[in-house]
Amino acid sequence: MFKRNKTRRRRSSRQRGPVARAFFFLVKAGVWFVVLSVGWVLLYKVVPVPITATMLMDPNGHTKDWTPLSRIDRNMVDAAIAGEDGKFCSHHGFDTGAIEKAIAHNQRVDRRGRGHIRGGSTISQQTAKNVFLWQGGGYVRKAFEAWFTVLIENIWGKRRIMEVYLNIAQTGIGTYGAEAGAQRYYRKGAAKLSSIEAARIAAVLPLPDERAVNGATGFTRRHGNTIAARIGVVRRDGLDACIYR
């Protein structure tokens, strides 16, 4: 009986047309992707992220030192919120207002041919991309980024997202994470960063290969000073309340 049923299933499979076989293959692949991606996210909810594609492809190598959020100064957390994502605690992974502003800004840059391209990604999106995906644009990567952003928002929560972000974000040439950045630039741990030190590190996050923390001048210095001033606003207005309750 078992052999007969197995033979029937094989015949049924052969009788399907190419479109049907492709459909069933895509369904199976989709199910496997969901299962594996959810499992991957669940694993990193409790296990430190060992390495990322960005680190592996960095021609300068990579220096990192995983540090729990409890041993990263609040100034660094608030500087990241002030500089990268002021609505971190209030959005669910995506800031539509920031995305719309970035699109409008980038269209003006393209028309004029000068200025810097601005991103509209939240810290959650950046974390999803940096941990699970690769750098660069494209609709396919953006779609995967959105999927992983939804997963980490719902499985990790805000505190874990910030902890992972501050451990895998590039803070300089070949340098990843707040702890490695603090050791490189200030010869001390991330637990002892002042507001201006944290702000200077946060100021280089968008372009870590091009901006210098030590001896920062021009835009980087001004941007760092602005972030340092905003740290007080973040704390006063409870913009970090999802982390420090």
Backbone hydrogen bonds, N-H to C=O, Kabsch-Sander energy under -0.5 kcal/mol:
donor,donor_aa,acceptor,acceptor_aa,energy
5,N,1,M,-2.3
6,K,2,F,-2.2
7,T,3,K,-2.3
8,R,4,R,-2.2
9,R,5,N,-2.1
10,R,6,K,-1.9
11,R,7,T,-2.4
12,S,8,R,-2.8
13,S,9,R,-2.2
14,R,10,R,-2.2
15,Q,11,R,-2.0
16,R,12,S,-0.8
16,R,13,S,-0.6
21,R,17,G,-2.5
22,A,18,P,-2.3
23,F,19,V,-2.3
24,F,20,A,-2.6
25,F,21,R,-2.2
26,L,22,A,-2.4
27,V,23,F,-2.3
28,K,24,F,-2.4
29,A,25,F,-2.8
30,G,26,L,-2.6
31,V,27,V,-2.4
32,W,28,K,-2.5
33,F,29,A,-2.4
34,V,30,G,-2.4
35,V,31,V,-2.5
36,L,32,W,-2.8
37,S,33,F,-2.8
38,V,34,V,-2.3
39,G,35,V,-2.2
40,W,36,L,-2.4
41,V,37,S,-2.3
42,L,38,V,-2.5
43,L,39,G,-2.1
44,Y,40,W,-2.0
45,K,41,V,-0.6
45,K,42,L,-0.7
46,V,42,L,-0.5
46,V,43,L,-1.3
47,V,43,L,-2.0
56,L,52,T,-2.2
57,M,53,A,-2.0
58,D,55,M,-1.1
61,G,58,D,-1.9
63,T,174,G,-2.2
65,D,176,Y,-0.5
71,R,68,P,-2.0
72,I,69,L,-1.8
73,D,190,A,-2.5
76,M,73,D,-1.2
77,V,73,D,-1.3
78,D,74,R,-2.9
79,A,75,N,-2.1
80,A,76,M,-2.0
81,I,77,V,-2.0
82,A,78,D,-2.8
83,G,79,A,-2.5
84,E,80,A,-2.5
85,D,80,A,-0.8
85,D,81,I,-1.1
88,F,85,D,-1.7
89,C,239,L,-0.6
90,S,87,K,-1.3
91,H,87,K,-2.2
92,H,94,F,-0.5
96,T,94,F,-0.7
99,I,95,D,-2.1
100,E,96,T,-2.4
101,K,97,G,-2.1
102,A,98,A,-2.3
103,I,99,I,-2.2
104,A,100,E,-2.2
105,H,101,K,-2.6
106,N,102,A,-2.7
107,Q,103,I,-1.9
108,R,104,A,-1.6
109,V,105,H,-2.1
110,D,106,N,-2.3
111,R,107,Q,-1.9
112,R,108,R,-2.2
113,G,109,V,-2.5
114,R,109,V,-0.7
126,Q,122,T,-2.5
127,T,123,I,-2.4
128,A,124,S,-2.4
129,K,125,Q,-2.5
130,N,126,Q,-2.8
131,V,127,T,-2.5
132,F,128,A,-2.1
133,L,129,K,-1.8
142,K,138,G,-2.0
143,A,139,Y,-2.2
144,F,140,V,-2.1
145,E,141,R,-2.7
146,A,142,K,-2.3
147,W,143,A,-2.0
148,F,144,F,-2.7
149,T,145,E,-2.2
150,V,146,A,-2.1
151,L,147,W,-2.0
152,I,148,F,-2.7
153,E,149,T,-2.1
154,N,150,V,-1.7
155,I,151,L,-2.6
156,W,152,I,-1.4
157,G,152,I,-1.9
161,I,157,G,-2.0
162,M,158,K,-2.5
163,E,159,R,-2.3
164,V,160,R,-2.7
165,Y,161,I,-2.7
166,L,162,M,-2.6
167,N,164,V,-1.4
168,I,164,V,-1.4
168,I,165,Y,-0.6
169,A,165,Y,-2.2
171,T,175,T,-2.0
172,G,175,T,-1.0
175,T,172,G,-1.8
176,Y,63,T,-2.8
177,G,169,A,-3.3
178,A,166,L,-3.4
181,G,177,G,-1.9
182,A,178,A,-2.7
183,Q,179,E,-2.4
184,R,180,A,-2.2
185,Y,181,G,-2.7
186,Y,182,A,-2.3
187,R,182,A,-0.6
187,R,183,Q,-0.8
188,K,182,A,-1.0
192,K,189,G,-1.7
193,L,190,A,-0.9
198,A,194,S,-2.5
199,A,195,S,-2.2
200,R,196,I,-2.0
201,I,197,E,-1.8
202,A,198,A,-2.6
203,A,199,A,-2.0
204,V,200,R,-0.7
204,V,201,I,-1.0
205,L,201,I,-0.6
205,L,202,A,-0.9
207,L,204,V,-0.7
210,E,207,L,-1.4
211,R,207,L,-2.0
216,A,213,V,-1.2
220,T,217,T,-0.9
221,R,217,T,-0.9
222,R,218,G,-2.3
223,H,219,F,-3.4
224,G,220,T,-2.4
225,N,221,R,-2.2
226,T,222,R,-2.2
227,I,223,H,-2.4
228,A,224,G,-2.4
229,A,225,N,-1.9
230,R,226,T,-1.8
231,I,227,I,-1.3
232,G,228,A,-0.6
232,G,229,A,-0.5
233,V,229,A,-0.6
234,V,230,R,-2.7
235,R,231,I,-2.1
236,R,232,G,-2.7
237,D,233,V,-2.8
238,G,235,R,-0.8
239,L,234,V,-2.4
240,D,234,V,-0.7
241,A,238,G,-1.7
243,I,240,D,-1.8
244,Y,240,D,-2.4
245,R,243,I,-0.7
